Amino acid sequence: MSAFPSARSASGLVFTSGLAALDPDTLTVLADTFEGQAEEVFRQLDAALRAAGSSRDRVLRLDCYLSDRRWFPAWNTAFRTYFPTAAPARITTVTTLPIDGLLIEIQAIAVATAQEDRS
């Protein structure tokens, strides 16, 4: 069980925590390919948004953290796949990620469907 929420909402917006292809109990990386990790982070994004009363098509901004700039073309492909229309504003940063083997981490800001706080 994660020590922090996957998302919080207030004032009609949903803010996700950093989402990565990790088992929350063991902090084990769940996939060893970029594509596998991207699929997992978007699965987690969908689940976090759904639980907070939103959905991927309501994402306004997506921040992506890559472990190496060589993943940038694969990230662009994944972004187009998971946001085929109405893509959100985005930023991509290349940085050291907190767990060895992580290739990508994302966080998002979305409009909540329900206008109530789900903190």
N, C-alpha and C positions, 0 to 999 in steps of 0.2 A: 504494500500500500504506500502510495506516494505521500511524502510529508507536506506537500503543497497541493492546492487545487489545480485542476487542469484548466479552469477558466473562472473568472469572476465577472460580474456584470453590475453596472450602475448607470443611471442616467440614459438608459436606452442603448448602451454599448456593451459589447462583450470583449474582454481582454483575455487572451489565452496565456498560459504559462509557456515556457519554452517546451516544445514537443520534439522528442527524439526517439529513435528506434531502440528503446531500452526496455528491458523488463523492470518494472518499478520496484519489485521486491529484491532482485539480485543485482541490479544495475548492469546486467549482461546485455551486450549489443545483440539485437534480434536478427540482423541481416548483415552480410558481409559485402554486399554490392551497393553502389549508389542507388540504383533503381529500386532495390529491395527496401532500403532505408527510406527513400522518398515515398514509396507506397505506404509504409508503416506510419510515417509522420502525417500523411494526409488522411489515413484511417483514424488516427488519434485526433486530428483536427476536426474531422466530421463528427466524431463522438463527443468531443468537448463542446463544439458549437451546438449540437443537438441538445445536449444536457442543459445548456445555458439558454435555450430558446432561440437559437439562430441556425444558420446554415451557410455552407460555403458560398452560395450566390449572394450573400449579404456581407461578405468580407470587404472592408474598405482598404485595409493596408495589411501587407504580409511582409514580415522581416525574415530573412533567411541568413543563416550562418553556415558557411562552408568551411571544412577543414583544410581545403587546398583549392587554389584557383583553377586547377585542372578539371574540377567538377562543374565549373560554370556552364559549359555547353550542355551537359546532362541536366543541370538545374533548369536551364531555359526550356529544354524539351519537356521536363516534368511539369513546369509551370504552365506551359501551353496545353498539356494533357489535362491537368486538373482544373484549369481555368480556361476552357475553350471559348467562352464569351464573357464579357463584362469582367475582365481581369482587374484585380485591385491594384492600387498603387503598391510599389514594392521597393525594398532595399535589399541588397545582397552584400554581406560582409564576409571577408575571408579572415578566419581567426583560429586560434587553438580552442578546440572543444573540450569539455571537462572530463570525458571518458575516452580512453584509448580505443580506437576503432570506429568512433562516431565520425560520420562524413557530413552529416547535415542536421541542423536543428532549425525549427521555425517557430514563430509566434505571430499571432494575428489580432487585429481589431476588427470587430464586425458589428453591424447593427443588430440589436436583439429584436426578435419578432414580438415578444411580450415586453411591454414597457415597465415591467416590475424589476426591482433589484433581486438578483439571485446570488448574493454574496455568501 
